[in-house]
Amino acid sequence: MRCLVEQQLLLQVSEGLSDHIKLLHDPLNGVGVTTMTGPLSTFALPDLVTRLVSRLPEGETVTGLHAVRLLKVSAPGELAPEVQEPVVSLILQGEKRLLIGHEVLQYRAGDTYVSALDLPTRIDILNCSRKEPYLAVSLRPDLALLADLVEPSEAPVAAPGHRAFAVHAADAELLDAYRRLLLVIDRPSDINVLGPLIEREILFRLLQSPQGPVLRRIAVGDGQDDGVARAIRLIRTRYTEPILAEDLADAARMSLPTFYRRFKAETGMSPLQYRTRLRLYEARSRLLLAPGPIASLAFSLGYESASQFSREYTREFGGPPARDMERLRTRLSPDRLG
């Protein structure tokens, strides 16, 4: 990859790309869909992407910078659902779809995603193959670094009750910073010195972008502005137990009606739906790793009956546990990566 240093950055961002973000609403099911329009070829780092594709193994790769990860996926389909912690990411090649609550975000190469809360998320990788796999880079924001950058960036905080996640097209300066980050990752002699500097630049440029208000709340959230995050921490530590809505509102330091409205506006789901997804995502992970009796699993996650668990599982994943596991294992089978 060293020869890439002397290559000119190949960026042809088509005019108006950052303006073409649409929020669609499905009147049948109330799902909001954020899609990025414009040709997929408008983002171009072809030589760098080609080299990364040839060298990276399938799945997630931990880099020499502890906050930076690379993801390569060679077959389209759904990944295991997860609770995504605050993150910023850039798609280098391919396309993906996220389901967060009732909102769908579909975006592609050259687009960035930013989230400021722990969010139960379902992920679909689209239109990829072994020849042209999906490839993305993600960065876990450093809170101390963000706090240091917030004042000079002068980015406003997202207003209370707005979504705590966003997708937007990256501009040329941000793409160039990511390019340099990917190059330095491959150089052990440079990474400890240059890596943190480039990481700082990426966060700085994001703070100045339309996604800045979302990112800024990670660093400056306090009092009522951080109430939803406090409630989420309580749900995550007690998701297998009964939790009163009043307890969550108290943790958030809000009245019950205000808390409910703010939580749903920022996460895309109600507190109960959030807890349910935590339970179901954990159930799916356990079944995939070590299949066992459904009743025992249901009770361990706080359900009062196996039938209630199966109904909610089917509603979330489109089929009962046994059928869903068969489908998921087929999806993860190595012979599907061709």
Secondary structure, 3 states (H helix, E strand, C coil): CHHHHHCCCCCCCCCCHHHCEEEEECCCCCCEEEEECCCHHHCCCHHHHHHHHHHCCCEEEECCCCCEEEEEECCCEECCCEEECCEEEEEEECEEEEEECCEEEEEECCEEEEECCCEEEEEEEECCCCCCCEEEEEECCCHHHHHHHHHHHCCCCCCCCCCCEEEEECCHHHHHHHHHHHHHHCCHHHHHHHHHHHHHHHHHHHHCCCCHHHHHHHHHCCHHHHHHHHHHHHHHHCCCCCCCHHHHHHHHCCCHHHHHHHHHHHHCCCHHHHHHHHHHHHHHHHHHHCCCCHHHHHHHCCCCCHHHHHHHHHHHHCCCHHHHHHHHHHHHCHHHCC
